[in-house]
């Protein structure tokens, strides 16, 4: 219930007043990225109940929301189908860990959000940074916005494995892996989610490079 402090039904039904729900610095940074594209498709990975999917849809993007949490995606589906306003969002139960290159064409989008979940992929699921970067590049046509969460308590159950992963869990290592797949990597700064105090470092990545295609 990550977004339990928000009235997502009201956010979905906001109409022309939708911007009042996205006035925080994190939300404004995301809107700025989307406005630089203008229009297109958006993939929200680790969407949970779809708050940022709604941001993209309100901004005019045909949006796909994916998460492995069936309850969260079901909640988003119910909001979308019981509200007065229909947003262009397709919710799917998908586990990023199990995505393969054969899946990429189905979900790839002009803009991709990878917000608040990369620490789970590296520290709990133990996906190496290069694998994470390649997978994100395969899903991105134009722009990726990813987040690095410092000071996270997420870890693997095995202490020895957890220590090894934690030693590799740095912003520098993530950015280095992303640079092999994207032509331009820009660190946008630290932002906290609405209703939370923990800051995440936002990274904007522009256009997949020829290296990613090879």
C-alpha positions as CSV (number, residue, x, y, z in Angstrom):
1,X,0.0,0.0,0.0
2,X,2.8,2.4,-1.0
3,X,0.4,5.1,-2.1
4,X,-2.2,4.6,0.6
5,X,-1.7,8.2,1.8
6,X,-3.0,9.4,-1.6
7,X,-6.5,9.4,-3.1
8,X,-5.6,7.7,-6.4
9,X,-9.2,7.7,-7.6
10,X,-9.2,11.5,-7.2
11,X,-5.9,11.8,-9.1
12,X,-7.2,9.6,-11.9
13,X,-10.4,11.7,-12.2
14,X,-8.7,15.1,-11.8
15,X,-9.4,16.3,-15.3
16,X,-8.0,19.8,-16.1
17,X,-6.9,20.2,-12.5
18,X,-4.6,17.2,-12.6
19,X,-1.4,19.3,-12.1
20,X,-2.3,20.1,-8.5
21,X,-1.5,16.5,-7.6
22,X,2.0,16.6,-9.1
23,X,3.5,19.8,-7.6
24,X,6.4,18.2,-5.7
25,X,10.0,18.5,-7.0
26,X,10.1,14.8,-8.0
27,X,6.9,15.1,-10.0
28,X,8.0,18.4,-11.6
29,X,11.3,16.9,-12.7
30,X,9.4,14.0,-14.4
31,X,7.0,16.3,-16.1
32,X,9.9,18.4,-17.4
33,X,11.4,15.3,-19.0
34,X,8.0,14.3,-20.6
35,X,7.5,17.9,-21.8
36,X,10.9,17.7,-23.5
37,X,9.5,14.8,-25.6
38,X,6.1,16.3,-26.2
39,X,4.0,13.2,-26.8
40,X,4.3,9.5,-27.3
41,X,4.3,6.3,-25.2
42,X,5.4,5.8,-21.6
43,X,6.4,2.6,-19.7
44,X,6.2,2.8,-15.9
45,X,8.3,-0.1,-14.5
46,X,7.6,-1.0,-10.9
47,X,4.4,1.1,-11.1
48,X,2.8,-0.1,-7.9
49,X,-0.7,1.4,-7.8
50,X,0.1,3.8,-10.7
51,X,0.6,7.3,-9.3
52,X,3.4,8.1,-11.8
53,X,1.5,6.2,-14.5
54,X,-1.3,8.7,-13.9
55,X,1.2,11.6,-14.2
56,X,2.2,10.3,-17.6
57,X,-1.3,9.7,-18.8
58,X,-2.5,13.1,-17.7
59,X,0.5,14.6,-19.5
60,X,-0.8,13.0,-22.7
61,X,1.2,9.8,-23.0
62,X,-0.3,6.4,-23.8
63,X,1.0,4.6,-20.7
64,X,1.8,1.0,-19.8
65,X,2.1,0.3,-16.0
66,X,3.9,-2.9,-15.0
67,X,4.6,-4.4,-11.6
68,X,5.0,-7.9,-10.2
69,X,2.6,-7.1,-7.4
70,X,-0.8,-8.5,-8.4
71,X,-2.6,-6.6,-5.6
72,X,-1.1,-3.2,-6.7
73,X,-1.9,-3.7,-10.3
74,X,-5.4,-4.9,-9.5
75,X,-5.9,-1.7,-7.4
76,X,-4.8,0.4,-10.4
77,X,-7.1,-1.6,-12.7
78,X,-10.1,-1.0,-10.4
79,X,-9.4,2.8,-10.1
80,X,-9.2,3.0,-13.9
81,X,-12.4,1.1,-14.5
82,X,-14.6,2.7,-11.8
83,X,-13.7,6.3,-12.2
84,X,-15.5,8.9,-14.2
85,X,-12.5,9.7,-16.3
86,X,-10.7,7.1,-18.4
87,X,-6.9,7.5,-18.6
88,X,-4.8,5.9,-21.3
89,X,-3.1,3.4,-19.0
90,X,-2.7,-0.4,-19.6
91,X,-1.9,-2.2,-16.4
92,X,0.1,-5.5,-16.5
93,X,1.4,-8.0,-13.9
94,X,5.0,-8.3,-15.1
95,X,8.2,-9.2,-13.2
96,X,11.2,-7.2,-14.4
97,X,13.5,-10.0,-13.3
98,X,12.0,-12.4,-15.8
99,X,11.9,-10.0,-18.8
100,X,13.8,-11.3,-21.9
101,X,14.6,-9.6,-25.2
102,X,11.6,-11.4,-26.7
103,X,9.4,-9.3,-24.3
104,X,11.0,-5.9,-25.1
105,X,9.0,-5.1,-28.3
106,X,5.7,-5.6,-26.4
107,X,6.6,-3.1,-23.7
108,X,9.1,-0.7,-25.2
109,X,8.1,3.0,-25.1
110,X,9.4,6.5,-26.0
111,X,9.8,7.3,-22.3
112,X,10.5,4.8,-19.5
113,X,10.2,5.4,-15.7
114,X,12.3,3.1,-13.5
115,X,11.5,4.7,-10.2
116,X,12.1,3.4,-6.7
117,X,12.9,-0.2,-7.6
118,X,16.4,-0.5,-8.9
119,X,17.7,-1.1,-5.3
120,X,15.5,-4.2,-5.1
121,X,16.8,-5.5,-8.4
122,X,20.4,-5.1,-7.4
123,X,20.4,-5.9,-3.7
124,X,17.5,-8.4,-3.4
125,X,17.1,-10.0,-6.8
126,X,20.9,-9.7,-7.4
127,X,20.7,-8.6,-11.0
128,X,24.1,-7.2,-12.0
129,X,24.1,-3.5,-13.1
130,X,25.1,-4.3,-16.7
131,X,22.0,-6.7,-17.0
132,X,19.7,-4.0,-15.5
133,X,21.1,-1.4,-17.9
134,X,20.8,-3.6,-20.9
135,X,17.2,-4.5,-20.0
136,X,16.3,-0.8,-19.5
137,X,17.9,0.2,-22.8
138,X,16.0,-2.6,-24.6
139,X,12.7,-1.1,-23.4
140,X,13.6,2.6,-24.1
141,X,13.2,4.4,-27.4
142,X,14.0,7.9,-26.4
143,X,14.3,8.8,-22.7
144,X,14.7,6.8,-19.5
145,X,14.3,8.3,-16.0
146,X,15.8,6.0,-13.3
147,X,16.4,6.4,-9.6
148,X,19.1,5.3,-7.2
149,X,18.2,5.1,-3.6
150,X,21.1,5.6,-1.2
151,X,21.0,4.3,2.3
152,X,18.5,1.6,1.6
153,X,17.9,-1.4,3.9
154,X,17.0,-3.7,1.1
155,X,19.3,-6.8,1.1
156,X,19.5,-10.5,0.2
157,X,18.7,-13.0,2.9
158,X,22.2,-14.5,2.6
159,X,24.6,-12.2,4.6
160,X,27.7,-13.0,2.5
161,X,25.9,-12.4,-0.7
162,X,24.3,-9.3,0.7
163,X,27.7,-7.8,1.6
164,X,29.1,-8.5,-1.9
165,X,26.0,-6.8,-3.5
166,X,26.2,-3.9,-1.1
167,X,29.8,-3.2,-2.0
168,X,28.8,-3.0,-5.6
169,X,25.7,-0.8,-4.9
170,X,27.0,2.7,-5.7
171,X,25.7,5.5,-7.9
172,X,29.0,5.5,-9.7
173,X,28.6,1.8,-10.7
174,X,25.0,2.3,-11.8
175,X,25.9,5.3,-14.0
176,X,28.9,3.5,-15.5
177,X,26.7,0.6,-16.5
178,X,24.1,2.9,-18.0
179,X,26.7,4.8,-20.0
180,X,27.4,1.6,-22.0
181,X,23.8,1.6,-23.2
182,X,22.8,5.3,-23.5
183,X,24.4,8.2,-25.3
184,X,23.8,10.8,-22.6
185,X,23.5,10.3,-18.8
186,X,22.5,13.3,-16.6
187,X,22.1,13.1,-12.8
188,X,19.2,15.4,-12.0
189,X,19.5,15.5,-8.2
190,X,17.9,14.1,-5.1
191,X,14.2,14.1,-4.6
192,X,11.8,12.6,-2.0
193,X,8.5,11.0,-2.8
194,X,5.4,12.8,-1.7
195,X,4.7,11.7,1.9
196,X,8.2,10.2,2.5
197,X,11.5,11.5,3.7
198,X,14.0,9.2,2.0
199,X,15.6,10.8,-1.0
200,X,16.3,9.2,-4.3
201,X,18.9,10.3,-6.9
202,X,17.1,10.9,-10.2
203,X,19.0,10.1,-13.4
204,X,17.8,11.1,-16.9
205,X,19.2,9.1,-19.8
206,X,18.7,10.1,-23.4
207,X,18.4,7.9,-26.5
208,X,19.8,4.4,-26.5
209,X,23.2,4.2,-28.2
210,X,24.5,1.9,-31.0
211,X,26.3,0.0,-28.3
212,X,23.0,-1.1,-26.8
213,X,21.8,-2.4,-30.2
214,X,25.0,-4.4,-30.6
